Amino acid sequence: MKVTVVGTGYVGLVTGACLAEIGHHVICVDQDEMKIEKLKRGISPIYEAYLEDMIFRNIQEQRLSFSIDMEAAMPGSQVVFIAVGTPSLEDGDVDLSQVEKAAREIGKHLSAYTVIVSKSTVPVGSCRRIAQIIKKNLIKEVSFDVVSNPEFLREGTAIYDTFHGDRIVFGSRSKKAVDILTELYKPLHQKILVTDPESAELIKYASNAFLATKISFINEMANLCEKTGGDIQAVAEGMGMDQRIGNKFLQAGIGFGGACFPKDVSGLLKTGEKYGYDFKIIRQTLAVNSTQKQKPLEILEKIIEDWKDIKIGILGLAFKPGTDDVREAPALYIIKELYGRGVHVKAYDPVANDNMQSVLSFPVTYCNNPYDAVSDCDAVILVTEWQEFKELSLRKIRRLMKRKIFIDGRNVFASESMKKKGFDYYPIGICCKEIMTQNLVEGEIYIDEIEKSNYTGSGTWNQIFTCN
């Protein structure tokens, strides 16, 4: 089947490469000439496991090509995907200008019946809007159907998720369109859910908002654990054993970021406002996440009295492991706040140094390895739980540091082990005090020398999966 994919960002590029991998002939179109020239040479503009190899292989097999010419790409395509960006506006609403532009271009070059697939994450009602724009821009009378086909990919594991997805959703009232897309996706052997377009559009937002809410909830529990002497890792493990809850997205830390969760949660909140509904849970999900990013700074403010000549190392810049995406990354907020306090910031990320450097206008020392990033630092903040950081020589880290403050924003290390190695260790949601005072309604109870259990759980509830 011949397929055109409009947009070569994260969603479009993964979609195009994977469809080519299962045997379809795919042409990806983008207006960015420099990006297209790189892609023609098999160079991916984003870091995603296995993606660049897949692009290069399918170019060689002549199943995948790239172009800036929509008119040349469209003829003969049975399916056209719209996979352009839908960033947030300042008020949290969704910017649909790229989607609307793509719809206009598709309308101008449509010459035979085609299934137009809305792959970008868009607000409810967008399929109707896309259909109206295409119809208005048709050069000649031709039939078409617009189908909502939301993606459920995780950055860092997008290729795996494509081939091992939980479900494929089609939002359409056209049996013809659904039959064509069913045939397109047939090699993936995945469950297909067919709904109306409005429900399909809401499924994407609802899924991401629910997962984001789960993260904010466990972070709220982590904050309570710090006050009560509980261990959030033990709490999360106990919760996750309940099949009704599940163990994923229960890793406490310093909040979520990236291109999807913040944008989609804000988009759903804005949708509610447009329809006169105050989505209270979603509003609080965003509020908790915003507060959670401040945790490392709150810890430092209690420890450091004089910020003059302070040097702090940041381990991890991407919003999560497996990607070079720094959009809405907690590291972005933390570094800006530290710079505002006059701190000299040193930073290292296995793949995201360049991306962070491109979005920050002030000086940060970007290092080539984690040991350089912590050398001579008063404190270290681990922001992204890359596997490389889990395998660090902690004794070497301790020797290189000027002072011994280590803030573990992702609970990568064990508290007792870090203390034995000489760190002033501050995890998230794990009480590190030896003596805790609780004020209860019936009176004051003093608990002396709380003994923390040796937690040996894996704590990998949001782990990265890889293809074999």
C-alpha positions in Angstrom: 0.0 0.0 0.0 1.3 3.5 -0.8 1.2 5.9 2.1 2.0 9.6 2.5 3.0 10.9 6.0 2.8 14.7 6.4 5.3 15.7 9.1 8.7 14.2 10.1 8.6 15.0 13.8 8.6 12.3 16.5 5.2 10.8 15.5 5.5 11.2 11.8 9.0 9.8 11.5 8.3 6.7 13.7 5.0 6.1 11.9 6.5 6.3 8.5 9.5 4.2 9.3 7.5 1.4 11.0 4.9 1.3 8.1 7.8 0.9 5.7 9.3 -1.8 7.9 6.1 -3.9 7.6 6.2 -3.7 3.8 4.3 -0.5 2.7 5.8 2.2 0.4 5.9 5.4 2.4 6.9 8.9 1.5 7.3 11.4 4.3 6.8 15.1 3.5 8.1 18.1 5.5 8.6 21.7 4.7 12.0 21.7 6.5 14.5 21.3 3.6 17.5 20.7 5.8 15.8 18.0 7.8 14.6 16.3 4.6 18.1 16.3 3.1 19.5 14.7 6.3 16.7 12.1 6.3 17.4 11.2 2.6 20.9 10.3 3.8 19.5 8.2 6.6 20.2 10.6 9.4 17.5 10.9 12.0 16.8 14.4 13.5 15.8 12.8 16.8 17.3 10.2 19.1 15.1 7.2 19.3 16.3 3.6 19.8 16.5 1.6 16.5 14.9 4.5 14.5 17.9 5.6 12.5 18.8 2.0 11.5 15.2 1.4 10.4 15.2 4.6 8.3 18.5 3.7 6.6 17.4 0.1 5.9 14.1 1.0 4.4 15.6 3.7 2.2 18.0 1.0 0.9 15.0 -1.3 0.3 13.3 1.6 -1.5 10.2 1.4 0.7 10.9 4.8 2.4 11.6 8.2 0.9 11.4 11.8 1.9 10.3 15.0 0.1 9.3 18.6 0.5 6.9 18.4 -2.4 3.4 17.5 -1.3 2.1 17.6 -4.9 4.5 14.9 -6.0 4.0 12.8 -2.9 0.2 12.6 -2.9 -0.7 10.8 -6.2 -1.4 7.1 -5.7 -1.5 7.2 -1.9 -4.4 5.3 -0.5 -3.7 6.7 3.0 -2.4 10.1 4.0 -1.3 10.7 7.6 -1.3 14.1 9.2 1.4 13.9 11.8 2.5 17.5 12.3 3.1 19.3 15.6 0.3 20.5 17.9 2.1 22.6 20.5 0.5 24.4 23.4 -0.4 28.1 23.1 0.3 30.4 26.1 -3.2 29.9 27.5 -2.8 26.1 27.4 -5.0 25.6 24.3 -3.8 23.6 21.4 -2.2 25.3 18.4 -3.8 23.7 15.3 -2.2 25.9 12.7 0.1 23.1 11.4 -2.8 20.7 11.2 -4.9 23.2 9.3 -2.1 24.0 6.9 -1.6 20.3 6.2 -5.3 19.9 5.6 -5.3 22.8 3.1 -2.4 21.3 1.2 -4.0 17.8 1.1 -7.2 19.3 -0.3 -5.3 21.0 -3.1 -3.7 17.8 -4.3 -6.4 15.2 -3.6 -7.2 13.5 -6.9 -8.9 10.2 -5.9 -10.6 8.6 -2.9 -8.1 8.7 0.0 -8.3 8.0 3.7 -7.0 11.0 5.6 -5.7 9.9 9.0 -5.4 12.4 11.9 -2.4 11.1 13.8 -1.4 14.3 15.6 -2.9 14.7 19.1 -5.8 17.1 18.6 -8.8 18.3 20.5 -12.2 16.6 20.2 -13.9 17.8 17.0 -10.7 18.2 15.0 -11.6 15.5 12.5 -14.7 17.5 11.5 -12.5 20.6 11.2 -10.0 18.8 9.0 -12.7 17.5 6.7 -14.2 21.0 6.3 -10.8 22.5 5.4 -10.0 19.7 2.9 -13.4 20.0 1.2 -13.0 23.8 1.0 -9.7 23.4 -0.8 -10.5 20.6 -3.2 -9.6 21.5 -6.8 -12.0 18.9 -8.1 -14.8 16.9 -6.6 -13.4 13.8 -5.0 -14.5 11.7 -2.0 -12.4 11.1 1.1 -12.8 10.1 4.7 -11.0 11.6 7.8 -10.2 9.1 10.5 -8.8 9.7 14.0 -6.0 7.2 14.7 -4.3 8.4 17.9 -0.8 7.2 18.7 0.2 5.7 22.1 4.0 5.8 21.8 6.5 6.5 24.6 9.5 8.4 23.6 12.5 6.2 24.0 10.5 3.0 23.3 8.5 4.2 20.3 9.6 1.4 17.9 8.9 -1.3 20.5 5.5 0.3 21.3 4.6 0.3 17.6 5.1 -3.4 17.2 3.9 -4.4 20.7 1.0 -2.0 21.2 -2.0 -2.7 23.4 -4.5 -1.5 20.8 -5.0 0.4 17.6 -7.9 2.9 17.7 -9.9 4.0 14.6 -12.3 6.9 15.0 -14.6 6.7 11.9 -18.1 6.3 10.7 -16.9 5.0 7.4 -16.7 1.2 6.9 -14.6 1.7 3.8 -12.0 3.8 5.6 -11.9 1.3 8.5 -11.4 -1.6 6.1 -8.5 0.1 4.4 -6.7 1.0 7.7 -7.3 -2.5 9.1 -5.5 -3.9 6.0 -2.7 -1.3 6.5 -2.1 -2.3 10.1 -2.8 -6.1 9.6 0.9 -7.2 9.9 1.1 -5.8 13.4 -1.5 -8.3 14.7 -3.0 -6.0 17.3 -6.4 -5.5 18.8 -8.4 -2.9 16.9 -11.1 -0.7 18.5 -13.4 1.2 16.2 -15.2 4.2 17.7 -16.7 7.5 16.5 -14.1 10.2 15.8 -14.9 12.2 18.9 -14.3 9.3 21.2 -11.1 8.4 19.5 -9.8 11.9 19.9 -10.8 11.8 23.6 -9.2 8.4 24.2 -5.7 9.9 23.5 -6.2 12.8 25.9 -7.8 10.7 28.5 -5.0 8.1 28.4 -2.2 10.6 28.8 -4.1 12.6 31.4 -4.8 9.5 33.5 -1.1 8.4 33.4 0.0 11.9 34.4 -2.5 11.9 37.2 -1.1 8.6 38.4 2.4 10.2 38.5 1.2 13.2 40.4 -0.7 11.0 42.9 2.4 8.9 43.7 4.4 12.1 44.1 1.8 13.4 46.6 2.2 10.1 48.4 6.0 10.6 48.4 5.6 14.0 50.0 3.5 12.4 52.7 6.0 9.6 53.2 8.7 12.2 53.9 6.6 13.7 56.7 5.5 10.4 58.2 8.6 8.2 57.9 7.2 6.0 55.2 9.1 4.7 52.2 7.4 5.6 48.9 9.1 2.7 47.1 7.6 0.2 49.5 4.2 2.0 49.2 4.3 2.0 45.4 5.3 -1.7 45.4 2.4 -2.6 47.6 0.0 -0.6 45.5 1.3 -2.0 42.3 0.7 -5.6 43.4 -3.0 -4.8 43.1 -4.0 -5.7 39.6 -6.7 -3.1 39.6 -4.0 -0.4 40.0 -0.9 -1.9 38.2 2.7 -1.1 38.9 3.5 1.2 36.0 3.8 5.0 36.4 4.2 4.7 40.2 7.8 5.8 40.3 8.0 8.9 42.6 10.3 11.7 41.5 10.5 15.3 40.5 7.6 15.3 38.1 6.9 14.6 34.4 7.9 16.5 31.3 8.2 16.0 27.6 6.1 16.9 24.6 3.0 14.8 25.5 1.9 14.8 29.1 2.1 18.6 29.9 0.6 19.5 26.5 -2.1 16.9 26.5 -3.2 17.5 30.1 -3.4 21.2 29.4 -5.3 20.5 26.2 -7.8 18.3 28.0 -8.3 21.0 30.7 -8.9 23.6 28.0 -11.4 21.4 26.2 -13.3 21.1 29.5 -13.3 24.9 29.8 -14.7 25.3 26.3 -17.6 23.0 27.1 -18.2 24.6 30.5 -16.7 21.9 32.6 -14.0 22.4 35.3 -11.8 19.4 35.2 -10.7 19.6 38.8 -8.5 16.4 38.9 -6.6 17.4 35.8 -6.1 20.9 37.1 -4.5 19.5 40.3 -2.4 17.1 38.3 -0.7 20.0 36.7 -0.4 21.9 39.9 1.2 19.0 41.7 3.7 18.4 38.9 4.7 22.1 38.9 5.3 21.9 42.6 7.3 18.6 42.4 9.9 20.2 40.1 10.8 22.5 42.9 11.8 19.7 45.3 15.6 19.8 44.6 15.6 23.5 45.1 13.7 23.3 48.4 16.2 20.8 49.7 19.1 22.9 48.7 17.6 26.0 50.3 17.5 24.2 53.6 21.2 23.2 53.4 22.9 26.1 51.6 23.0 29.4 53.4 25.4 31.3 51.1 24.9 30.7 47.4 28.1 32.6 46.4 30.5 30.5 44.4 28.3 27.5 44.6 28.8 24.9 41.9 26.1 22.2 41.2 26.2 19.3 38.9 23.1 18.1 36.9 23.0 14.4 35.8 20.4 14.1 33.1 18.8 16.8 30.9 16.3 14.8 28.8 12.8 14.6 30.4 13.2 10.8 30.5 15.8 8.1 29.5 15.9 6.9 25.9 15.3 10.3 24.3 17.1 13.6 23.6 13.8 15.6 24.1 14.2 18.4 26.7 10.7 19.9 26.2 9.2 20.7 29.6 12.0 18.7 31.2 12.4 19.1 34.9 16.1 19.8 34.3 15.1 22.9 32.3 13.2 24.4 35.2 15.9 23.4 37.8 18.8 24.9 35.8 17.0 28.2 35.2 16.3 28.5 38.9 19.8 27.7 39.9 21.2 30.2 37.4 18.9 32.8 38.9 20.5 32.2 42.2 24.0 32.8 40.8 24.9 29.1 40.8 27.6 27.8 38.4 25.8 24.8 36.7 27.6 21.9 35.2 25.6 19.3 33.3 25.8 16.0 31.5 23.3 13.9 29.5 24.2 11.0 27.3 22.3 12.4 24.3 20.6 15.7 25.2 23.4 18.1 25.8 23.0 19.8 22.4 19.3 20.1 22.7 19.5 21.8 26.1 22.2 24.1 24.9 20.0 25.2 22.0 17.1 26.3 24.3 19.1 27.9 27.1 20.6 31.3 26.4 22.7 31.6 29.5 26.1 29.9 30.2 26.1 26.3 31.5 29.1 24.0 31.4 28.2 21.0 29.4 30.4 18.0 30.1 31.4 15.0 28.1 30.9 12.5 30.9 29.2 12.3 34.3 32.4 12.5 36.3 33.4 15.8 34.8 29.9 17.1 35.6 30.2 16.4 39.3 33.9 17.3 39.7 34.4 20.1 42.3 30.7 20.4 42.8 29.0 21.4 46.1 26.0 19.3 45.2 24.7 16.9 42.6 21.1 16.5 41.4 20.2 13.4 39.5 17.4 14.4 37.2 17.1 11.7 34.6 17.4 8.0 35.5 19.7 6.9 32.6 21.1 3.4 32.9 24.6 4.9 32.7 24.0 6.7 36.0 22.8 3.6 37.7 26.2 2.1 36.9 28.4 5.0 38.1 31.3 4.5 40.5 29.8 6.2 43.5 33.0 6.2 45.4 34.7 8.0 42.5 31.8 10.5 42.5 32.3 11.2 46.2 36.0 11.7 45.7 35.5 14.2 42.9 32.8 16.3 44.7 33.8 19.3 46.8 30.9 18.7 49.2 28.8 15.6 49.7 25.2 16.7 48.9 23.5 14.2 46.5 19.8 14.8 45.6 18.4 11.8 43.8 15.4 13.1 41.9 14.5 9.6 40.6 15.4 7.4 43.6 18.0 5.5 41.6 20.1 4.5 44.6 19.6 2.9 48.0 19.6 5.3 50.9 21.7 3.2 53.3 24.3 2.5 50.7 24.6 6.2 49.8 25.0 7.1 53.5 27.7 4.5 53.9 29.6 5.9 51.0 29.7 9.3 52.7 26.9 11.2 50.9 24.4 13.6 52.4 21.8 11.8 50.4 18.3 13.2 49.7 15.9 10.9 47.8 12.2 11.6 47.0 9.6 10.2 49.4 11.9 8.4 51.7 12.4 9.8 55.2 16.1 10.1 55.9 15.9 11.4 59.5 16.9 9.1 62.4 14.4 10.8 64.7 10.9 11.8 63.7 8.3 13.7 65.7 4.7 13.2 65.0 1.9 15.5 66.3 -1.2 13.4 66.5 -4.7 14.5 67.5 -4.6 12.6 70.8 -1.2 14.0 71.8 2.4 14.0 70.9 4.2 10.8 70.2 8.0 10.7 69.9 9.5 7.9 67.9 13.2 7.4 68.5 15.6 5.9 66.0 13.2 4.8 63.4 14.6 1.7 61.7 14.2 1.7 58.0 13.7 -1.6 56.4 16.2 -2.9 53.8 14.1 -2.3 50.7 15.2 -4.6 47.9 12.4 -4.0 45.4 13.3 -3.2 41.9 11.6 0.1 41.7 11.5 -0.1 37.9 7.8 0.6 37.4 8.4 3.0 34.4 11.2 1.0 32.9 12.4 1.2 29.4 11.8 -1.9 27.2 13.9 -2.7 24.3 13.5 -4.8 21.2 15.5 -8.0 20.7 
